[in-house]
Amino acid sequence: MIQHFQFRSMYENKKLPGWTFSFYYKGIRYEGSYHKNGTIEWKGAQPPSEEEEIIQKQIHELMLFHVYE
Protein backbone atom coordinates (compact mmCIF):
# COMPACT_ATOMS: atom_id res chain seq x y z
CA MET A 1 0.00 0.00 0.00
CA ILE A 2 1.26 3.47 -0.93
CA GLN A 3 1.88 5.75 2.05
CA HIS A 4 2.59 9.49 2.39
CA PHE A 5 1.74 10.24 -1.25
CA GLN A 6 2.67 13.79 -2.27
CA PHE A 7 2.55 15.55 -5.62
CA ARG A 8 3.19 19.00 -7.04
CA SER A 9 3.08 20.68 -10.41
CA MET A 10 6.23 20.56 -12.53
CA TYR A 11 5.57 24.11 -13.72
CA GLU A 12 5.04 27.51 -12.15
CA ASN A 13 1.89 27.85 -14.24
CA LYS A 14 -0.09 25.20 -12.39
CA LYS A 15 -2.57 24.95 -15.27
CA LEU A 16 0.01 23.13 -17.39
CA PRO A 17 -0.20 19.34 -17.02
CA GLY A 18 2.70 17.43 -15.50
CA TRP A 19 3.46 16.58 -11.88
CA THR A 20 6.20 15.18 -9.72
CA PHE A 21 5.28 12.77 -6.97
CA SER A 22 6.79 10.83 -4.10
CA PHE A 23 5.56 8.13 -1.75
CA TYR A 24 6.67 5.26 0.44
CA TYR A 25 5.96 1.64 -0.37
CA LYS A 26 7.10 -1.09 2.01
CA GLY A 27 9.40 1.41 3.71
CA ILE A 28 11.17 2.49 0.50
CA ARG A 29 10.81 6.03 -0.88
CA TYR A 30 9.98 6.33 -4.57
CA GLU A 31 9.88 9.43 -6.76
CA GLY A 32 8.75 10.08 -10.29
CA SER A 33 7.01 12.24 -12.82
CA TYR A 34 3.41 11.86 -13.92
CA HIS A 35 2.84 13.15 -17.46
CA LYS A 36 -0.39 14.44 -18.98
CA ASN A 37 -0.87 11.24 -20.99
CA GLY A 38 -0.67 9.13 -17.81
CA THR A 39 2.84 7.82 -18.29
CA ILE A 40 5.01 7.49 -15.23
CA GLU A 41 8.74 8.16 -15.32
CA TRP A 42 10.63 6.89 -12.27
CA LYS A 43 13.48 8.85 -10.72
CA GLY A 44 15.98 6.87 -8.69
CA ALA A 45 14.66 3.62 -7.24
CA GLN A 46 12.09 1.77 -9.29
CA PRO A 47 9.46 -0.51 -7.73
CA PRO A 48 9.96 -4.27 -8.09
CA SER A 49 8.80 -5.37 -11.54
CA GLU A 50 6.28 -7.86 -10.11
CA GLU A 51 4.55 -5.04 -8.17
CA GLU A 52 5.02 -2.13 -10.58
CA GLU A 53 1.66 -2.56 -12.34
CA ILE A 54 -0.22 -2.55 -9.01
CA ILE A 55 1.67 0.56 -7.86
CA GLN A 56 1.07 2.38 -11.14
CA LYS A 57 -2.66 1.67 -10.89
CA GLN A 58 -2.71 3.15 -7.38
CA ILE A 59 -0.82 6.24 -8.59
CA HIS A 60 -3.32 6.73 -11.45
CA GLU A 61 -6.22 6.52 -8.99
CA LEU A 62 -4.59 9.00 -6.60
CA MET A 63 -3.82 11.45 -9.40
CA LEU A 64 -7.38 11.22 -10.74
CA PHE A 65 -8.73 11.91 -7.28
CA HIS A 66 -6.39 14.80 -6.41
CA VAL A 67 -5.80 16.51 -9.75
CA TYR A 68 -8.88 15.83 -11.86
CA GLU A 69 -11.51 15.93 -9.09
Order of alpha helices (4+ residues) and beta strands (2+ residues): beta-beta-beta-beta-alpha
